[in-house]
């Protein structure tokens, strides 16, 4: 007789692969739990659950949670979730995971698309069972407010150190280094700084100085090339007279850094460290920079009889052109010659250009602008106004500031004993290497003073709109709109306007 026997199916339920994420950013976390404690807790907790499989622990230390930048542990976690290596992520709270509501929602959605849930222990939220994102959004906003509060506490602490003169400058300017929390002079670099100030006082422009330093193989502290803008910034840095001005920048409520133009208090500490130049030299150099921007200078060096004096630069060697009178059998004429060529014709091959040719080229250039004002100048003004500050430079400023803050946080964590020496050394090296890279990349970006260029461009637009044609050259008109002329060859010159335009004209 036939008999049927039922064989029960054996359901092999695969375990849930669980990973944890934890982070510490400030010394205040010492009161709750150290990073090592959190790591031990999560590994023990996950392995004790028979339905879970330990998938690893991801962590960040000594970094801010206000954004994803620099949080390598979090980025690695997201990457492994995308590779389907994780099913569930445990984290202590929303504030430990993300302190920006937008980031929190964005990461949550991304992980859910990968089939990964997040369990926030403190808030008891499991993103896999949420009917909507409303609660997460509300709690994320609260976490963001908490971040603002912590940030304000940190700012208060830094301001107190400004006031008490206990703030350590972790990234001293060129010419100095940090030694046991103090700024000390680097002799070789200090000589370059003194030379730069002396060159400014002798009449050289920042661009000329930068070109000479680069040609001679003298680079910035981070092995980057000098630029005219960097020379100008160096001249304006009060640290070279031994003073220190703090809070030149500030961070707003959205954690975005800005230049401080009177929005927050600043703190000036005099005789903060050993100076490289005197106050007299510093003040004179900055006055020359200021007067040159205005197109005039009342020092003896700049009381020139001719508009072109000090304004014509050799395109081959970077030297200034000098005015000379050339004589023929029956006549004479004025010409401008490269100073280095006059001293040694083998050192620079650039030949002279006639004074009349330069004046004629300037008239052609200014009349072209009058004719093409609506097609060249007005669109450029709109572009400058729309773009505002150089965005790429601002990004580097923000990244460098974040790096410096991370180094300071790391130092505090080490001082408070929250991390061991090996971790400190490893992270400190990484941050310093990143700092070097950012500064080197930043040195390749020309920082433009757009507000000044917009003002100069508006003046030029007004002038070209009020005139139909200019028939006669005048020094005052040239000095009003032209920063300098670069001689490319005897037959070609570049007019570098104060508004930022560079126009090339043929020399007849």
Phi, psi and omega in degrees: 000133181292145178221134179254129179243126180279125177256113182295136178290140177261108183273116180267098181275118179287146182285153177282124180278115188244130175239163179233151175232133177218159185206144168231145183229334182223167181295343181295339180290347180298330181287340182261294180193141178283165179300319180298321179295317179297317180298315179297317181301310185292320180296317179294316182298314182291317182291339181282346180267116184294341181269357182249150174242128183292120184249007176116166178233130182246138183208157173231142180225142177071024178232157180279150179263010184288346176204175181277348183300129176081357182267079185295326179296316179296316180296323177294321178299313181298320180298316180290330175294320179295329179277007177063037177265351187224143177252327185219140178242128175258137175212153188296312182199168178299321183292334176279334184273310180202133181254014177237122186304316182299314179298317182300310180296318182297314181293319180300313179298318181298314181293324178296326177295332177273002181080023183249127177267158174238131177249111177269110189295311185299316182273352182056048180246127174248111186297340180287339182251010181281135176278337178208173181264008186299311183296318179297321179295318180296312181293326176296322177295320177297319179296323178295321177297322178296322179296318178300318180298314179296319179298319179295322177297320179294319178297319179299317180298318180294319179298322178297322179290328173299311184294324183270001182057043177243005181283133181262124177279106186281338181232078180297156179287169178307131182107347180229163171219162180266121180229108182056040176083003181242148176275121178236154185284139169263107189308313183297317180289326180299323178296324178293319178299314179299321178297318180299314178298318180296321179295321177298316180293334181276354176111359180284148178275159177305322180294320178298315180299315180299316181298318181295317180297318180294319179296328182273003177075023177261111186248175180292174182299334181259023178063027176262166179278148176283149173225159181304322181294323180291323177297317179297318178296320179297315181299327184272358184278114184293346182294339181286349174256010177092002179262166178218120177256119183257157181066051174286340176232166177212160179250129181277185184293344178263012179064032176255134184272141179226159169290138183270103177254056177091002180289319179240160177296147173243159185230116180255120178249114179275153181053042181287328181203179182289131181281161174256324177234162180280163177298324181297312179296317180300312182295318180295318180296318180290329176293320178296316178300316181296314181291325179295323178298327180276357179082015180209159178204126186265010175280161182303326183298330186247010174275068185273151180277344186234142183297328182281348184301125179074003185251352182254123185245138178286128180285346181268313185242350178086002180284162178277146176275144179250148180277135179218156175256124178258136183248139173246184182297321186243356187205182175215157179210160182268137178221162177241130187233146177295130182299317181292322179297322179295325181283323182201107186293342178276342180281333178208130185267000184295127181267169185291162172232145182284143178300317181296325179295319178295317181294319178296319179296322178296316180298318178299316181296313183291326178288328174298320180292324177298317181291320187256023183306313184289338186261340183243304188286313182297314176299324179295320178298315179299319181297314180296318180293325181287317183283328182063233184284150178303110187294320182296319179296320180297321179299317179292321176303315182294317181294320179293319179297319178296321179296317179297318179297320180296321177296321179292320178296317179300320179296320179292320178298319179293318182295327182273359177079015182281340177227151182278172187295324181296315179296318180300314181298317181296311182291322180298318178297317180298314181295320180292321176296320178295320179299315179299317181296315181297317180294322179294318179292322180296327182294341179273354181258127180279116179281117183260137174272087188290326181299317179294319180294322178297317178299314180295321180293321178297322177297317180294320178296319179296316180296312182292335178283337182266353183234141179265332179193141176252120185259347185222136180288145172216141179300321183297322179292317179300311182292336181292323189240344185253130176279311176195167176246134175251120180276111180281317176201179178297342184249003184210136180224144176255126175263113180266104183280156181293338180279356178107346178289144173236115184241133181260133179230149177280138176263118183272000000 
